């Protein structure tokens, strides 16, 4: 996930290496069909966004190459998923996979996640996932991290009571930052009893390429779960 210099912005660099013709075709074919149109009023019931019956809706912010998002949409075909990824190459990777394995319970958004959060109805989500966001490792840049008081307010507004916010990172300072930020917010309680609760991956976790790189380089990920009170 990448962001601009604005403190609440979600992205900065949107393009990496050039897309292959097949990737360009996948994005051109699928994104217009799956992309949410925020110029329209948000539906009272988010289930109306999907081309299949769903029993709840989850959001993944910054899905990278889409490994986890594609995996979860297949595991839970009766759950609707919204994936946000402004980085074109990540969107292209997921679009290419969706051409082979489509997911009718998936919708996408390729811009700033805060705009989507502000568009969503109150108490409309069952869960929010934020995995391996840009850590902004330099201390003077920490204010740019996506986990902040304003965005936790946004999460609190759109999550249902009992809804879950999940956060994973291999950067110790960001893990500590997130724990402190959620502890300071009245809407969130940390679901953990022992260290195993945050050092073991989530049930059914498929892993990501970024995570594999972190493990190779000796960084131990943490998997945090917070419940909307």
LUMNU-856782 format. One line per field, with one value per residue (C-alpha): x negated, y negated, z negated; residue number from 1. Coordinates in pm, whole numbers, plus 50000, padded with zeros to 5 digits. Layout:
LUMNU-856782
xx	X	...
yy	Y	...
zz	Z	...
n	NUM	...
end
This chain:
LUMNU-856782
xx	50000	49868	49988	49933	49785	50123	50163	50480	50396	50370	50129	49843	49670	49943	49737	49445	49305	49503	49798	49795	50056	50244	50250	50365	50644	50749	50772	50956	51209	51274	51221	51513	51740	51620	51525	51749	51885	51857	52030	52352	52513	52409	52681	52860	52774	52429	52548	52703	52352	52291	52404	52479	52656	52424	52478	52226	51955	51583	51326	50957	50749	50432	50461	50127	50118	50454	50335	50529	50834	50876	50827	51091	51350	51319	51338	51647	51865	52164	51971	51928	51579	51458	51091	50903	50572	50462	50133	50196	49964	50139	50479	50347	50224	50563	50751	50540	50627	50994	51005	50921	51110	51387	51544	51904	51882	51605	51607	51301	51191	50865	50836	50798	50945	51053	51294	51449	51474	51652	51892	51992	52306	52274	52247	52232	51916	51849	51473	51180	50840	50523	50224	49866	49942	49663	49477	49331	49027	48870	49003	49071	49305	49505	49792	49849	49932	50280	50360	50437	50714	50908	50907	50993	51294	51382	51343	51558	51835	51858	51803	52098	52091	51881	51712	51341	51043	50741	50392	50072	49720	49359	49248	49228	49274	49593	49730	49668	49812	50131	50171	50138	50373	50646	50602	50656	50975	51291	51443	51184	51083	50779	50863	50554	50471	50127	49845	49958	50268	50070	49771	49970	50126	50501	50696	50677	50409	50259	49958	49842	49529	49442	49474	49254	48986	49012	48969	48668	48511	48571	48866	49141	49493	49760	50129	50353	50731	50951	51325	51565	51724
yy	50000	49656	49307	48941	48681	48591	48739	48932	49017	49379	49386	49216	49415	49585	49745	49986	50178	50179	50415	50700	50691	50970	50773	50457	50656	50809	50468	50315	50598	50649	50322	50133	50423	50465	50109	49926	49593	49351	49078	49266	49274	49572	49837	49880	50249	50329	50669	50490	50428	50793	51017	51299	51337	51255	51266	51002	50775	50748	50493	50546	50227	50247	50604	50596	50881	51007	51342	51320	51149	51405	51686	51550	51484	51850	51973	51767	51747	51627	51326	51011	50862	50516	50486	50155	50125	49805	49958	50051	50351	50508	50456	50612	50923	50979	50903	51160	51423	51332	51403	51763	51787	51525	51419	51291	51193	50937	50564	50341	49983	49843	49509	49366	49597	49305	49195	49540	49548	49212	49339	49660	49663	49666	50014	50185	50400	50724	50690	50479	50624	50414	50636	50519	50150	49908	49878	49532	49646	49303	49152	48816	48994	49195	48948	49076	49428	49541	49641	49310	49161	49027	49359	49555	49324	49423	49791	49752	49586	49846	50162	50336	50400	50713	50653	50725	50514	50732	50591	50771	50630	50738	50394	50385	50009	50024	50314	50119	49805	49989	50147	49808	49638	49900	49907	49531	49563	49646	49845	50123	50406	50625	50993	51155	51354	51506	51425	51710	51506	51252	51456	51732	51648	51621	51942	52037	51773	51830	51603	51336	51278	50979	51187	51460	51201	51066	51417	51483	51162	51262	51035	51203	51091	51007	51070	50844	50869	50594	50615	50326	50274
zz	50000	50089	49998	50081	49847	49704	49358	49441	49802	49904	50192	50371	50644	50846	51123	51115	51408	51731	51753	51999	52278	52101	51776	51954	52116	51784	51616	51912	51916	51547	51364	51527	51433	51075	50974	50729	50849	50559	50757	50686	50341	50135	50108	49777	49794	49935	50045	50342	50479	50560	50840	50600	50266	49977	49602	49498	49637	49562	49678	49752	49778	49986	50116	50300	50551	50424	50289	49965	50114	50392	50142	49902	50171	50268	49908	49832	50144	49937	49808	50016	50035	50133	50221	50237	50422	50597	50717	51081	51084	50787	50948	51269	51087	50929	51252	51438	51180	51186	51559	51476	51146	51131	50804	50821	50452	50515	50590	50632	50581	50720	50541	50191	49927	49710	49984	49988	49610	49611	49881	49704	49486	49108	48951	49290	49265	49083	49106	49223	49313	49336	49409	49448	49508	49591	49257	49319	49117	49055	48734	48896	49139	48883	48906	49261	49143	49236	48880	48712	48500	48801	48985	48670	48640	48995	48912	48603	48804	49082	48874	48718	48345	48305	48640	48664	48766	48852	48894	48995	49019	48988	48865	48485	48457	48665	48462	48141	48303	48396	48052	47885	48132	48090	47714	47707	47914	47720	48007	48026	47798	47866	47897	47746	47433	47499	47740	47963	48039	48237	48358	48527	48866	48898	48956	49321	49389	49738	49689	49930	50133	49919	49604	49751	49819	49464	49321	49543	49414	49053	48967	48763	48854	48600	48660	48453	48416	48273	48211	48261	47919
n	1	2	3	4	5	6	7	8	9	10	11	12	13	14	15	16	17	18	19	20	21	22	23	24	25	26	27	28	29	30	31	32	33	34	35	36	37	38	39	40	41	42	43	44	45	46	47	48	49	50	51	52	53	54	55	56	57	58	59	60	61	62	63	64	65	66	67	68	69	70	71	72	73	74	75	76	77	78	79	80	81	82	83	84	85	86	87	88	89	90	91	92	93	94	95	96	97	98	99	100	101	102	103	104	105	106	107	108	109	110	111	112	113	114	115	116	117	118	119	120	121	122	123	124	125	126	127	128	129	130	131	132	133	134	135	136	137	138	139	140	141	142	143	144	145	146	147	148	149	150	151	152	153	154	155	156	157	158	159	160	161	162	163	164	165	166	167	168	169	170	171	172	173	174	175	176	177	178	179	180	181	182	183	184	185	186	187	188	189	190	191	192	193	194	195	196	197	198	199	200	201	202	203	204	205	206	207	208	209	210	211	212	213	214	215	216	217	218	219	220	221	222	223	224	225	226	227	228	229
end
